[in-house]
Amino acid sequence: MWRLGDRKLPKGIQIDGGSDWVALSRDFVEYVAKPKPDDLVAGLLKVFQYTLLPAESFFHTVLRNSKFCDTYVDNNLHVTNWKRKLGCKCQYKAIVDWCGCSPNDFKSDDFNRIRNTEDRNLYFARKFEPVIDQRIIDKVEQWLYPEKYNDSKSKKGYDMYWQNLYHQADLSPTCDDTLLTISNSLARLTFAKFSINYTNIRLLETTAYFKDNKFNAILILAEAVSPITATETDNLSNNNSYSNMSRSDYNIGISSNNININIHNNYYSNNNNNNNNNNFPERIEALVTLKRNYTVNKTWAGRINSLSVNTDYDQKEQTFRNFMGGIGPVSNPILAYEFDLSLVTPRNLTALWINPSGNLVDVSYLQIEESSLIGSVKLQLDEPLAIGKWNVLLVTDTVLAAQLTFFVTPLEFWKNRKITLKKAREIHNGFVNSNNSNKSDQRLPREINRKWLDILKDVNNKNNYHLKNNEIDERVGLDLSKWIDELVTQYYSIDDFCIINKGQLRNKINSGNNDNNYYINNLKQCYQTNWSSVSPDSKADLYNLCEK
């Protein structure tokens, strides 16, 4: 949205505005919504058609200038958590050429502000968001309904929260392709734990799981159907993560130290029995955690509270909204940091961005003040990001303070459809270009590279950067899936499982496989766990609202 210039407002009209939180009477709504509005409403509709945030002034202006003007009540009725230093950062400057302010979420530390409104005519408060702070909601409920609070606190799921990130039945908006790519990979890796030959693995849901008021894990719910006939397999191909798997198995052997992925041409040889259970969809949910990916120099231990690279950074709440943590070739990575109060300020630090070829592609400068111990810097690159393992070095006075790694995944999907070879060539070739042509390095002056030469040499020697395949942008289908799975296993850990239909899975496990027996004997029904997205959550039961 862009400003077009100044304009003249209609004379004789009292322009009014305020919050977009309004209470409108039925008579007024019928007046405004007439199929053939009067001159006042029709004229103001034209004016507000090109007005910024019209919901904050249209109804107010109509009301003040119509026959309903004597019904106007100017009372806020709600308390808003304004923190201007955080809420007015113009974080959408790349989208609009104006800056607005947005209130912050209430947190536990803000509870007294809510409690002090008890004697005022306030009926609402905003904003509350469980992914930021669920315990403030608990405090408000305890304050308002102490008897219910004492009962609900002992119930299962009290200090937990689940937020859906993807559901296979959703029609819009489209899912993020990076999230979809990594979720499908984790679904494959989950079923591979049981060494079952499935041809159709379908991702059903991806959920962010919060425990003890902080993000804990990603939940992957998927189902799979073992093959009966080629015809049935073909019928499933539309939802098949391996749509090209007509005559081959995709088997992954998982041990505590490594993962071996092999393509076997024995697709039907292991599935010749006619057990009626063979086409029963198995639904398994996996608890997936993100592996720690940064190290801190001993002299800096205790000075850095957190360091992470991700996307979708919310400056207002100072947190990432990308709970999966996936970064794709067309993503915009951001380095977020939080330093401890013990850090002596002011302090200047430098972040060196190193691509998978070991090339320095960007340098970010951090100016740390006592009032800015929390902040973020963005990687400044326009071209598609190179696929693979990246490094970020945090340096102070040419001394390495911390090192962080993250990975850029190739995309299995583009606009929620299987990626084509043409599109793969277009967005997956950053790895090749950055290594062969040094296109990215040309952005940096030579003196910058010389300044960090010793640190870069040391890091590159330890990481042993090299290209495994000079034609990585040609990978699609099974080859692409294998490549993605190899990367995903380095940064995500599948820590637990549960199953919806346990009895059916037992019939399919090879009794001679000890690993399979271990997994299946330790599987719980999902509703019995504390973490599953289908485990009981009394907070989400609407009938509780009607309980006395």
Number of C-alpha atoms within 10 A of each C-alpha: 8 9 11 7 5 6 7 6 11 11 7 7 13 13 15 15 14 14 10 14 11 14 8 13 10 8 9 16 11 10 16 18 10 10 8 10 13 11 9 13 22 12 12 17 17 10 16 14 11 11 13 13 12 16 16 16 19 22 21 23 18 22 21 18 17 13 11 14 13 10 12 11 8 8 9 15 15 14 16 18 19 17 14 13 9 16 18 16 15 17 16 11 11 8 9 13 11 13 12 13 16 18 17 19 21 25 19 14 8 12 15 9 13 16 11 9 13 10 7 9 12 14 11 12 14 14 15 16 15 20 18 19 17 22 19 21 17 18 16 16 14 16 12 11 11 13 12 14 16 11 9 17 15 10 13 15 21 16 18 21 23 23 16 13 18 20 14 12 8 9 8 6 6 10 16 17 21 25 22 23 25 25 26 27 25 26 26 26 22 25 23 18 18 23 19 20 23 21 26 24 25 22 25 19 21 26 22 23 23 21 18 13 16 16 17 19 24 26 30 27 28 26 22 23 20 20 23 18 12 12 9 11 19 17 10 18 16 12 12 18 24 23 17 13 20 15 12 18 21 23 21 23 14 16 10 5 5 11 15 10 16 12 15 11 13 13 19 17 10 11 16 11 10 9 11 8 13 19 16 15 18 19 22 24 27 27 22 22 18 18 11 12 15 16 14 17 13 10 9 12 13 14 17 18 13 12 19 21 26 23 23 15 21 13 18 20 14 16 19 18 15 17 22 25 21 25 25 26 23 17 16 19 24 18 20 21 19 18 18 15 14 10 16 11 14 12 12 13 18 19 22 22 22 21 26 24 24 22 20 24 21 20 18 16 13 17 13 19 14 15 9 12 19 18 16 20 15 17 17 14 13 10 13 18 27 26 26 20 19 19 25 23 23 23 20 15 9 14 13 18 21 20 19 19 18 22 24 24 24 30 27 25 19 16 10 14 10 18 17 16 13 11 14 21 16 13 20 25 22 22 24 19 16 20 20 10 10 15 13 20 16 11 12 13 9 10 9 12 16 10 11 15 13 12 15 19 12 10 16 18 10 9 14 9 15 11 13 7 10 13 13 21 22 18 19 22 17 17 13 19 21 19 18 22 21 15 19 22 17 16 17 19 16 19 11 18 25 24 24 18 16 18 10 15 20 14 12 15 15 14 11 8 11 10 15 17 16 11 15 19 10 10 16 17 17 23 15 13 17 15 26 25 23 15 15 19 17 15 18 12 9 9 9 12 9 6 7 6
